[in-house]
């Protein structure tokens, strides 16, 4: 891992981008304080954006009992 100053990064950015593309990691610092890290870019491992109407996760299944009317005991507990 290489550390360079901000002025050096600004002056020779193309050179450092070539090094990063080759797998090098470069830290850009101001004085002794690190500011940024240049690392090789890698595509996220997602399947991409879903098409219109396509879901990303499995649909939630709601059991039929949820929609059944509440009994007298339940209504009383809810204050209804």
N, C-alpha and C positions, 0 to 999 in steps of 0.2 A: 504494500500500500504506500503510495507516494503522497506527500503533503506539499502543496504549493501555495504561494501568496496570491491574493486577489489580483494584483497588478500582473503577475506572471500568467494567471489564468486568462485575463482579458487580452493580453498581448499575444498569447500562443494557444488560443482556444482550439483551433483546428487540429493542432498537433496532439493536444490532450484528448480530444474526442476520438482520434484514431487509436490512441492507447487504450481508452476505455472500451472501444469497439473490439479490441483484441483481448479483452478480459481483465484489464487493469482497473483497480479502484483508486480514485484520486480524491483526496481531501483538500478543499479550498479553505484557507484560513486568513484571518486578519490578525496580524501579530502572532500571538500564540493561541488564539481562540479559534477553533474550527467553526466554519460557517455552513459549509455544504459538503455533500459527498457526491461525486460523479461515479455512477455504477453502470454497467451494461444494462440496456433495456431488455426486458423479457415480456412477452405477451402474457396476459393473465390466462389462467387455465379454465376460464368460463366457456360455456358453450355459445356465447354470443347473446345478442338481444333476441328475445322471443318474437315470433311473428304475431301479427294481430290475431287475437283470439286464442293464442297458445299460452298456457300457464307455465310458470317456472317451477312451481312446487306441485306436489300431488294435491288434488282437491280435498277439502275437509268434508268428511261425511258426518252428517247430523242424523242421529237415530230418530225414528218416528215417534218414540215416547216423549220427545221434547215438545212436540206439538199437541199432545193429548191434553184434554181439559184437566184442570186442577180439581182435586177432590175437596170436599167440605173441610176436612182437617187442614189441608194445605192452605186453603183460602183463609181459614181462621188464624193460622200462624202468621200469615202476611197481613192480617188486619183488614181483610176484605170481606 
